[in-house]
Amino acid sequence: MKNHEFNQYAIHPVVSEIIDKYEFKKPTPIQQEVIPAALRGENIIGQSHTGSGKTLAYLLPLFNNIDETKSQVQFVVTAPTRELAIQIYDEVRKCIHYADKENRWRAKLLIGGTDKHKTMEKLKDQPHIVVGTPGRILDLVKEEALDLYHANAFVLDEADLMLDLGFIEDVDQILLRMDQEVQTLVFSATIPERLQPFLKKYLTNPTYVKIQDDTPSPASMEHRLIPLRHRSEAEIIIRISEVIQPYLAIIFTNGKELADKLAQELQEKGMEIGLIHGGLSPRERKRVLKEIQNLRYQYIVATDLASRGIDIKGVSHVINAQLPKEEEFYIHRVGRTARAGLAGTAINLYHEDDLPLIQKLEKKGLKFDFYDIRNGEWKEVKAHDERQKREKKESDIEKQAWNQVKKPKKVKPGYKKKMKRQAEKNIKKIKRNNYKKK
């Protein structure tokens, strides 16, 4: 018996060996929920944050059911980006190595940007495990180089990102070519309403697993808020660049059009900017990532693709040019920094419409500091709730003052102006009384 708690599940000794090689002692919260359900063959919708152990939560039970005597695809894992697919494939290869099954469990990585004809040649012996991007997998299925009909399980990772990048239709076409009884496991940081038709179509009686993150941000992380007021994002980011010295800063925008616009504005102001979003060709994205690794840029303008779909190391600052609409996306964005115990800073440009999101994040335990940049220096400013309290107080005084205004029994010309003057006098009187009480 191995020295870990995973043996409470009905796992094969080979899978137990994999866990032992990883030196895991007990399952993470999402693994506790997903592994037994996946072993029972249930359809699963899993929602959890980055770094929760999600990948092994679905890989371990799928490895448990591999029949190496059958030369056919047994499970498929799809990811929205090549970079993410490569990360998952590396995890698959590690599991195969730990299981000492290099010559028995065959896995293939199927992504764009590689020679399709060479890939088709290698698929004459069908792999047991397929990991890849939906476009390339679908292409090879249509070419009849890949047969997925007999696969037992299908995994859709980062489903909301798949939806945003426009790949959900390819996923739909892949599933139409698979057995209707295939076990389907969908994982996503958020479950947007637009994803519901897909989930209802392919997941019968799914088990829903949602892991709440009690510590949404490391203690070493600082969260600063800068009011936009009537200034442009580019103008404030230029000011920020004058007072910080990042090792690497990611500037997040809400969508590729805004990313293109902001990158151009910052370049016109003399900043050297890297640009990452789903609208770039695979070759262009690969080039930019290589330049980032070679430390060509201090600043990268990016969409949410970079918060989960791409692994960028060494990020010291995250700047939200626009705050996202959902809490989970904020957590994923700022999660790019303050890793491995290092410090990190999130700088957020905000306007009044963002206050509900900020308040929700504060309820989760995040602490925001309110700043602006004046004369090349950070200056603390009043928090949004103090302003709201002041506005509420002003509103209460105004209401009280109007309540004290007597309405005339007979309406005469100019009565509204008289009432307004009386209300203004009452406001001054109430304020004087409040001041004396203090």
N, C-alpha and C positions, 0 to 999 in steps of 0.2 A: 504493500500500500504506500503510495507516494505521500510526501509530507505537505499536503495542501487540502483545502476544503472543497475542491471541485468534485471529489469522489462521491459527494452526496447525490450527484446526478448520475444517470445511467450512461456513463461514458466508457468508450473503448480504452483498453490499456495504452494503446498508441497515442490517443489524445491526452491521456493522463501524463504520458511521457513528455509531450509537447509542453504542457503546463509546467511540469517540473523543470524543464530546460529554461523556460522563461523566468523561473524562480518566483512564480506567483504563489502566495499563501492562501489568499481568499479572493472570491470574485468581487468585482466592483458592483455598485448598485444596479447598473443596467445589465451586467452579466448575470446577476442573480435573477432578474426578471426574464431576460431573453433566452438564456441557454435552455432551461427546462421546457419553455413553450416551443422553442425551435426543435428540440429533440422529440417533442410530441407531434411535430409536423404541422403546427398551427401557422396560419398567416399572421404576420406581425406588423404593426405600425409602431416604430420606436422613435421617441423624441428625447434627445439629450444633447449636452454641450460638448464642445471639443475636448479631447483628452479624457473622456469618460470610460474608455475601454470598449467602445462600440464595435470596432472592427473585429476584434477577437470574440465579441459577444455573438456575432453571426458566423464567423469562420469556424470556431471550435465545434459547434454542433453539426455543421455541414461536413467537416472532415470526418466526423464520427460516423456518417452514413455512406462514406465512399465505398464502392465495391470495385476493387482494383482488377477483378477478373473481367469486368465489362469494358470494352474499348469504345466508350461513348461519353459525351459530355454529361456530367452529373450535377454540376451547379454553375451558375453564371452570376458574376458580380459586375454591375455597371456603375460608372462614376461620370460626373459631368465634364471633367477636364482630364487631359492626358496626364497632368502632373499628379492628380489625385489617384488616377488609375494605377500609375507607376508605384505610388506609395502603398496601395493595397496589394498590388502584385508582389512587392518586396516582402510584405508581411506573409503572403501565401508561401513564397519561396523559403522564408525563414521557418515556417511551420513544417514544411516538407523536409527540410534539413534536420530539424529537431526530431522529427518522427523517423529519421533514417529511411526515407522513402524516395530518395532522388530517382531511382530507377523504376519505381512502380507507380507513383502518382505524377501524372503529367499535367502541367499547367501552361497556359498560353496567355500572353499579354497582347491584346488586339486594340491598337490605337492608330489614329491618323498620323500622317507624317512619316510612315514607314512603307517599305516596298510591298505593295499588295500581292503581286505575283509570287514573290518569295514566300510570303505568309501563306498563300494558298497551297504552295508546294509542301510546306511543313504541316499543313492540316490534313494530309493524306492519312496520317494516324490521328484520329480525333482525341483531343485532350480530355482529361477528366474535369478540369477546372478552367473556366474562361473568365478572365478579368479584362475589362476594356471600356471604351467609350461607345455609346449607343450607335453612332453613325457608322463606325468601322465594323462593329459586330453585325449590324443589319445588312451592310453591304456584302459581307462574306456569306451571310445566310442566303441572300438573294442570288449570289453566285453559286449556291449549292456546294460551297467549300466547307461550310460549317452546318452541322445538324444539331439543333437544340431541342428537338421534339421530345426526346427521352430524358431530358434533364429533370431532376427531382425538385430543384429549388432555384429561385431567381431573386437576386438582391438588387434593390434600387437604393443606392447611397446618395446622400445629399439631394433629396428629391426636390426641395424648394429651389435649390440652385439649378437643378436640371430643368425645372419649369421656367425659371427666369432666363436661362440661356437658350430656350426654345428647342430642347432635345426630347421633351416628353412625348412628342409624336413618334419619334424613332423608337422609343421604349414601347409605345403602344403597338407599333408594327412588329417588334420582336416578340412580344407576348402573344400576339395573334397567331404566331407561327409555332408556339409551344403548346404542350398539353394543357388543356383547360384546368386540370387538377394540380398543376404545378404549385408548390409551396412558394408564396410570395412574401418577401420581407422588405419593408420600406422604412428607410431611416431618414430623418430630416430634423434640422434645427427648429424649424417652424412648420406648422401645417396650415398653409394659406387656404382660403376658401376656393381658389382656382384649382387646387389639387384634389378637391373632394370628388368630382366626377370620375377621375382616374381611379381613386381608391375604391369607390363604390363598384366600379366596373370589374376590377381584378381581385379584390380582397373580400372573400366571403367569410363572415363572422370573425373578423380579425381580433387578435389580442392587442390592446392598446397599452403601450408602456411609455410613461412620461417620467423622466427623472428630473426633479427640481434641483437646481444648483443653489445650495445654501451659501456658497462663497463665490459670487459671480465675478469677483475681481480680487487679485492678490493684494495683501496689505501693503506691499511695496509699490503699489500703483497709485499715482496721483491723477485726479480728474479735475481739469480746469474748464470753466465756462467763460466764453467771451461773447458779449452781446453784439449782434450784427448791426443793429440800428439801421442806418441808411447807407451803410458801406458795402462794398463788394467783397466777396470771399477772397479774391486775389489780392486786394488791397491789404486785408488783415493778415493773410498768410505771409505776404512780404514783410510786414512788421514782425510777425512771429519769427521768421527766419533771421531777423536781426538780433533777437534776444535769446535764441536757443542754438546749441551746437549739437545737432543730432548725429549719432553714428549712422542711423538710417531712419527716415521718417516716411510713413505711409499716409498720404492724404486721401481720405475716402470721400466719394461722391455718390449720389443716388442715381446711378445709370451712366451708360457709356457716353451719351451725348453731353451730359454735364462734365464728364471726365475729360472729353476732348476739348471742350470750351475752356475749362479751367487750366488744363495743361498748356494750351496755346497762350492764354493770358499771362501765365507765370513765365513762360519762355520769352514772351515779348518784353517782360520786365527784367529779363536778364538771368533768370534762374534756369539751371540745367535740370531737366525733369525727365524721369522715366515714366512710361505710361503702360498700364496693364488693365485690359478689360476683355470681355468675351467677344467683342467685335474684331479683335486683331486676328490675323491668320495664324495658324499654328507655328509657322516659320518665324513670323515677326515676334510672337510671344516668347518663343525659345531664345531669340536673339536678345530681347530685353532682359529676360531672366539671367542670361549669361553675363550681360553687362552689369546687372545688379550684383551678382556673385563676385564680379571683378571690381566691385566698389566704385563704379563709374559715377553713380548717382548718390546724392545725400537725400533726395526727395523723390518719391514715387507717387503719382496720382493714380488711383485705382478705384474699381467698383468692388462690390461685395464678393466678387470672384476671388480676390486676394485674401479675404478673411477666412475662407475655408478651402477653396479649390486649389490654392497654390501655397507651397511652403517657402516662405521668405525668412531667412535667418538674420539675426542681429538687429531687429527693429527696436530702436530706443524710444521713439515717439510715434503716436498715432494722432493725426489731426482730422477731425470730422468737419469737412467743409460744409456738409449738410448732415444733420443728425438723421439716422434711419427712422422709420415709422414704428418699428417694433423693438421691444427690449432685447430679444434674443440676438438681433443683428448687432446691437450696440455691444453686447457681451462678446460676440465673435470678433468684431472689429478690434476692440481694445485688447482682446486676447492674443493679438499678434505681438504684443510687447510684454515686459515684466515676466519673462519666462526664466525657468531654471533658477529662481530666487533672485534674479536681477531686478533693479528698479526700472520703472517705466512711467511715461507721462502720456495721458490722453488730453488733448486740447480740443474743445468743442465749440464751434461757432453756432450760436443759437438765436432764434427770434421767439416772439410770444407764442407762436403755434407749437413750439417744442416743449413748452412747460409741462403739459400732461405727461409726456414721456419722461422728462427729468424727475418729476414727482414719483412716478412708478419705480424708477431706478433707485431713488432715494429710499423708498419703502423696502426695496430688496437689500438695503444696507450700504449702498454706494454713497460716498461723501463727496460732494462737489464744492470746489472753491471758486468764487466769482472774481474774475480779473478783467482788466483791459490793459492795453499797451499804450503808454503815453510818454513821449519824449525818449523813446528807446528803452523804456523800463516797464517791468510788470507793476501794475497798481491794483490793489484790491478794491473792488466795488461792492455796492450793496447787493445782497442776495435777492433773488426774484420774489421769495416769499415775504420779505420785508416790504418790498414795493407793493405787493398784493395787499398786505395788511394795511399799509398806508392808504391805498386806494379804497379799500373797504371802509376804513375809518372815515375818510372824506365823504364816502357815499352815505354812511350812517348819519353823519352830522347834517348833510344836506337834507336827508329824509326827515330828520328831527326838526330842522328849521322850517321846512314846508308845512309840517304838521301844526306848527304854532301860528301859521298865517291864517287869519280869519277870512272866510269867504264872504263877500258882500251879499246881502239879501237881494239887492237889486243890482243888476249888471249895468254899469255905465261905461262910456268910451274910456279907454286907457286903463281899465281895471287890471288887466294882465300885467302891465308894467308896474303898477302899484304893488301888486302881490309879489312880483319878482324882487322889487326894492326892499320890501318887508322881509322876504326870505333871506336876502343878502345881509341885512342888518342882524337877523337872528343868527346866521352862521358866525358872524364876527363875535356876537355876544356869547354863543356857546363855546367858541374857541378860547375867548378870554377867561370864561369860567373854568374851563378845563385846565388852562395854564395856571390859574390861581390855586386850583386843587393840587396840582403837582408841586 
